């Protein structure tokens, strides 16, 4: 649902789950950087790569699993609208049922 909504709102989305093989977190993060894409993920291991391992990236939007595709879609659209400039400048944004914020470290 979220992927279709983002695409319908003119966002260019590469959805990893549509691939036959998942290349792994580090490869996905590196691929997004090379492609000049912001990575949107629910995988909290990405924060370990970025903050602990200092993996370079183009921008990351990490969202919590809300258990509801509709709620997650709304969260994504709101976070992208609010933080677009920071994301495209290479920021790390964390979003959940509580709202969204710029993440300063992996505990954010």
Order of alpha helices (4+ residues) and beta strands (2+ residues): alpha-alpha-beta-beta-alpha-beta-beta
